Amino acid sequence: MLPYNSIIHKAWSLRRKYINHTTTNAYRLVNSYGDTLPEVTIDIYGKNILVQYFQPYEERAKNGIYHALKETTTPENITAKIRLKGEDIKTYSVYGTEIPKDFLALENGIKFDISFHEGGGTGLFLDQRDNRRKVQSLAKGKEVLNCFCYTSSFSVYASLGGAARTVNVDLSRKAIEWSKKNFILNQIDVNNHEFIMGDVWDWIRRFQKKGRTFDMIIIDPPSFSTGKTTIFAVEKDFPKLIGQGLGLLREDGILVFSTNIAKMNFSKFFQLFQKVKNFTSKSYKLVGVSSQGLDFPIDGIHLPEPYLKFVMLTC
């Protein structure tokens, strides 16, 4: 058990120094190879811990991880998810009474509803924490379109940053309802914002037809999605998506695009990025590039470079 104690303690020491625990209680404690624990991620949500396995682990090894977590973090609950390729995700309680039904996450002082019962996500992608703050800092007075909004975490940040209005589009009814809940948690009037259940491509066309434009556009799509009329894959379709987004962007506006697909490295991403010009008549410039937060380290070997690409453009 000693190696796991050492791994968990070292990971905890880094996060304890650099994450403000008075305003943030949701973050990644262990990021696979980046914290010398292959194919395992461990996320902290207050006194609740979520451990995810992406390869088979023996029970003895798992028990060593849980023991180390209890020694270092004194949790109330530990939940495990087994996420093996080609198999259904299995979620079960490891320690504590039962899997928490709901949890109120705090990130930079902002509240989010968390669920441990969802498949691959909890409702908040923790690696975007720093990027959400960038959006917040640029949102004052802006009308914001959030495509593939999921639970609208970017929009909540934008609203608290002074955005005049947000328009949130997602194909999932559940995501739209979850979005509204996050707005209400932060005392933001949902009646001052739009929530649209629908296909992003379809709504981009509708906005184009109506001549509707925005000061800020956020595009953070899933790696692959199937809409009513469109099959979207990030690796081949993101230049078109950015190009069409630029068509809805007002002068001096900001377009944010993000993808977490690891197999498309930064070099390939920017090679494909050149194709954006084929899908817009506007001139544009790249004004910001970033990646995941410090609680998502990589080892530079198994993953040679950061997986998250977050870019900002203006026109």
Buried (B, 14 or more C-beta within 10 A) or exposed (E): BEEBBEBBEEBBEBBEEEBEEEEBBBBBBBBBBBBBBEBBBBBBBBBBBBBBBBEEBEEEBBBBBBBBBBEBBEBEBBBBBBBEEEEEEEBEBBBBEEBBEEBEBBBBEBBBBBBBEBEEEBBBBBBBBBBBBBBBEBBEEBBBBBBBBBBBBBBBBBBBBEBBBBBBBBBBEEBBEBBBBBBEBBEBEBEEBBBBBBBBBBBBEEBEEEEEBBBBBBBBBBBEBEEEEEEBBBBEBBBBBBBBBBBBBBEEBBBBBBBBBBEBBBEEBEEBBEBBBEBBEEEBEEEBEBBBBBBBBBBEEEBEEBBBBBBBBBB
